[in-house]
Amino acid sequence: MSHLRILHFSDVHLPFPPGFFRTGEMLHPKRMIALVNFVLRRSGKYARGVQKLNGLADFLRREPVDYLLYTGDSLNQGLECEYMQAARRLAEVICLARRGGLAVPGNHDYYTSGAMAHYRRYMAPVLPSTDLPDATTESGFPLVRFMENSAVAIALNSSVPHVPFWDSSGRLDDAELASLGRLLKQERIVGRKHIFLMTHYPFLDTDALHGLRNSQPLFQLLKGHSNVVLLHGHNHRIYVRQAPELDIPVYCAGSLTKEGAESFWLFELFGGGLNPRQGVWKNARFVLRDPEAVEE
């Protein structure tokens, strides 16, 4: 009987590299205004981001996993100098997965239209690629990763750049949704025990400024697929909920690096079950909480 270990993490928000404020990209109005918000409200919460990412690498050496599923937000403002640092650090961690994985960008990675080009140049080459290139649309998604005979992961990109810094909402691309619909008709996908569908934005939050604006078309596609597991980030607290009118769970990994709330999910696929466990930061290292301590 197969036994897979799949780790889902999100929202690393690595600290700005030295000298970032001297780059011409910081003159973008959105970035200048948002930098004030970051300094006043966020900087202290993620100051030890590199240490926490190194802590995940240490965990993976102690507790090997087969696949890593990463739901984005590596950066803060999508600067090229941020990408140059983050691509290297994430590659060092993701290569520790024994069999691969998938990743999507977050809204801070796609902070501006220029940041999208940085993602393609620096991040895409070091992140896991797809097993079904024919399913990928012009956006570069969806990505597919077959995980042995029992599971499959499908990554959708819901992050889009907005001009106003206060608009951090997401949207699933129509072409990606159409491709997903075709994938969900393939027997080699729907016949598996678990379909992990991942994106950055929370599936159950449709708030016009912070949520996933068009989750309903996605839910229409998922009707009748009780073997789907939804994974996302963006909300910096870990939880599991049930999708309304759908008999499928929704897992938010929280933030790997937020001070006092560091977290990830570890799924152990055995005997047909997910067997989820939470990773927490304790005594300067990541450890697993007891199975009965999973938060709702």
C-alpha positions in Angstrom: 0.0 0.0 0.0 1.4 3.4 -1.0 2.3 6.0 1.6 2.9 9.5 0.3 3.9 12.5 2.4 2.9 15.9 0.9 3.7 19.2 2.5 1.8 22.4 1.7 3.3 25.8 2.7 2.7 29.4 1.8 3.4 33.1 2.3 7.1 33.2 3.1 7.5 37.0 2.6 11.3 37.0 2.7 12.8 40.3 4.0 13.9 42.9 1.5 17.5 42.5 0.4 20.1 45.2 1.3 19.9 48.3 -0.8 16.4 47.5 -2.2 15.3 51.2 -1.7 17.9 52.4 -4.2 16.4 50.5 -7.1 14.5 52.4 -9.8 11.5 50.1 -9.4 10.8 51.5 -5.9 9.7 54.8 -7.6 6.5 53.0 -8.7 3.7 54.9 -6.8 2.1 51.7 -5.6 5.3 50.5 -4.1 6.2 53.8 -2.4 2.8 54.0 -0.7 2.8 50.3 0.2 6.3 50.6 1.7 5.0 52.9 4.4 2.3 50.3 5.3 4.9 47.6 5.3 7.3 49.4 7.6 4.5 50.4 10.1 2.5 47.2 10.1 4.3 44.2 8.6 8.1 44.4 8.7 8.6 43.1 12.3 6.3 40.1 11.7 8.5 38.7 9.0 11.9 39.9 10.0 13.1 36.3 10.6 11.8 34.9 7.3 15.1 33.5 6.1 15.6 31.7 9.4 12.1 30.1 9.1 12.7 29.1 5.5 16.0 27.5 6.6 13.9 25.8 9.4 11.7 24.3 6.8 14.8 22.9 5.0 16.0 21.4 8.3 12.6 19.8 8.8 12.7 18.3 5.4 16.0 16.7 6.1 14.7 15.3 9.4 11.2 14.4 8.1 11.6 13.7 4.3 8.5 14.4 2.2 7.7 13.2 -1.3 6.1 16.4 -2.7 6.0 20.1 -1.9 3.0 22.2 -2.8 3.7 26.0 -2.4 0.9 28.6 -2.8 3.0 31.7 -3.2 3.9 35.1 -1.8 7.7 34.7 -1.6 8.2 38.4 -1.7 6.8 41.7 -0.5 6.8 44.0 -3.6 7.9 41.9 -6.6 11.2 43.8 -7.0 13.8 42.2 -9.3 16.4 42.2 -6.4 13.8 40.3 -4.3 13.4 37.7 -7.0 17.2 37.3 -7.4 17.4 36.4 -3.7 14.2 34.4 -3.3 14.7 32.2 -6.4 18.0 30.8 -5.0 16.6 30.3 -1.5 13.4 28.6 -2.6 15.3 26.4 -5.0 17.5 25.1 -2.1 14.3 24.1 -0.2 12.2 22.8 -3.0 14.9 20.4 -4.2 14.6 18.6 -0.9 11.3 17.1 -1.9 12.1 13.5 -2.9 9.7 13.5 -6.0 8.9 17.1 -6.9 6.0 19.4 -6.4 4.2 22.5 -7.8 4.1 26.2 -7.0 2.0 29.3 -7.8 2.7 33.0 -7.4 1.0 35.1 -4.8 -0.3 38.7 -5.1 3.0 40.1 -3.6 4.9 38.2 -6.3 2.7 39.7 -9.0 2.7 43.1 -7.4 3.0 45.0 -10.7 2.9 44.1 -14.3 6.7 44.3 -14.4 6.9 41.8 -11.5 5.1 39.2 -13.6 8.1 39.3 -16.0 10.5 38.9 -13.1 8.6 35.8 -12.0 8.9 34.2 -15.4 12.6 35.1 -15.6 13.8 34.1 -12.1 11.2 31.9 -10.4 9.7 29.7 -13.0 13.0 28.1 -14.0 13.7 26.9 -10.5 10.2 25.8 -9.5 8.8 22.4 -10.4 7.3 22.1 -13.9 4.3 20.4 -15.2 3.6 16.8 -16.2 1.0 17.8 -18.8 2.4 20.7 -20.8 -0.6 20.5 -23.3 -2.9 21.7 -20.5 -1.0 24.9 -19.9 -2.5 28.1 -21.3 -0.9 31.4 -22.2 -0.8 32.4 -18.5 1.6 29.5 -17.8 -1.1 27.6 -15.9 -2.6 25.2 -15.0 0.3 23.0 -14.0 -0.2 19.3 -13.3 1.9 16.9 -11.2 1.0 13.3 -10.9 1.9 11.9 -7.4 2.3 8.2 -7.8 -0.9 6.3 -8.6 -3.1 7.7 -5.8 -3.0 11.5 -6.2 -2.5 14.4 -8.5 -1.9 18.2 -7.9 -3.3 20.9 -10.2 -2.0 24.5 -9.8 -4.1 27.5 -10.9 -2.9 31.1 -10.9 -5.3 33.5 -9.2 -2.9 36.4 -8.7 -3.2 39.5 -10.9 -1.5 42.9 -10.5 -3.6 45.9 -9.5 -2.7 49.6 -9.6 -4.3 50.6 -6.2 -2.2 49.2 -3.4 -5.4 48.5 -1.3 -6.8 46.1 -3.9 -5.3 42.7 -3.2 -8.1 40.6 -4.7 -7.6 37.7 -7.1 -9.2 36.1 -10.1 -9.0 32.8 -11.9 -8.2 33.1 -15.6 -11.1 32.0 -17.8 -8.7 30.0 -20.1 -7.3 28.2 -17.0 -10.8 27.3 -15.8 -11.6 25.9 -19.2 -8.4 23.8 -19.2 -9.3 22.6 -15.7 -12.7 21.5 -16.9 -11.0 19.4 -19.6 -8.6 17.9 -17.0 -11.5 16.9 -14.8 -12.8 14.8 -17.6 -9.7 12.7 -17.9 -9.9 9.3 -16.3 -6.2 9.4 -15.2 -7.0 12.4 -13.1 -10.6 11.9 -11.8 -9.8 8.2 -11.1 -7.3 9.1 -8.4 -8.1 9.1 -4.7 -7.1 12.7 -4.2 -7.0 15.7 -6.5 -5.1 18.6 -4.8 -6.3 21.8 -6.4 -4.1 24.7 -5.4 -4.0 28.5 -5.8 -3.0 31.5 -3.8 -6.3 33.1 -2.9 -8.8 31.7 -0.5 -11.5 29.8 -2.3 -14.2 30.7 0.2 -13.5 34.4 0.4 -15.1 36.5 -2.4 -14.4 40.0 -0.9 -14.0 42.5 -3.7 -10.7 43.8 -2.3 -9.1 40.8 -0.7 -10.7 37.6 -1.9 -11.1 35.4 -4.9 -13.7 37.2 -7.0 -14.8 34.4 -9.2 -14.8 31.2 -7.1 -18.3 30.2 -8.2 -17.4 29.1 -11.8 -14.7 26.9 -10.2 -17.2 25.4 -7.7 -19.5 24.6 -10.6 -16.7 22.6 -12.2 -16.0 20.7 -9.0 -19.6 19.5 -8.4 -19.6 15.7 -8.2 -15.8 15.5 -7.5 -15.7 14.4 -3.9 -12.0 13.5 -4.2 -10.9 17.1 -4.5 -8.8 18.8 -1.8 -8.5 22.6 -2.0 -5.2 24.3 -0.9 -4.5 28.0 -0.6 -2.6 30.7 1.2 -3.0 34.5 1.5 -4.7 34.4 4.9 -1.9 34.3 7.4 -3.5 31.8 9.8 -3.8 28.0 9.4 -7.2 26.4 9.2 -9.4 23.7 7.5 -13.0 24.4 6.4 -15.6 22.7 4.3 -16.7 24.1 1.0 -20.4 24.9 1.1 -22.6 22.6 -1.1 -19.4 20.6 -1.9 -18.3 17.6 0.1 -14.6 18.7 -0.1 -12.2 20.2 2.4 -10.4 23.6 2.1 -7.0 23.9 3.7 -5.2 27.2 4.3 -1.5 26.8 5.1 -1.2 30.2 6.8 2.2 31.7 6.7 5.5 29.8 7.1 7.2 32.8 8.6 4.8 35.1 10.4 6.1 35.6 13.9 4.0 33.7 16.4 1.9 32.0 13.7 4.4 29.9 11.7 2.7 27.0 10.0 2.3 24.4 7.3 0.3 21.3 6.5 1.7 17.8 6.1 -0.6 15.2 4.5 0.2 11.6 4.9 -1.7 9.7 2.3 -2.2 6.2 3.7 -5.2 3.8 3.6 -7.2 6.2 1.5 -7.1 9.0 4.0 -5.4 12.4 4.0 -4.2 12.2 7.7 -3.4 15.9 7.9 -1.0 17.3 10.5 0.1 20.8 11.3 3.7 22.0 11.3 4.5 24.7 14.0 7.6 26.6 15.0 8.7 25.6 18.4 12.1 26.1 20.1 13.6 27.5 16.9 12.6 24.6 14.7 9.6 23.2 12.9 7.8 20.2 14.5 4.5 18.4 13.9 1.6 18.8 16.2 -0.2 15.8 17.5 -2.8 14.5 15.0 -5.7 15.2 17.4 -4.6 18.9 17.6 -5.6 19.8 14.0 -7.3 23.2 14.1 -10.8 23.7 12.5 
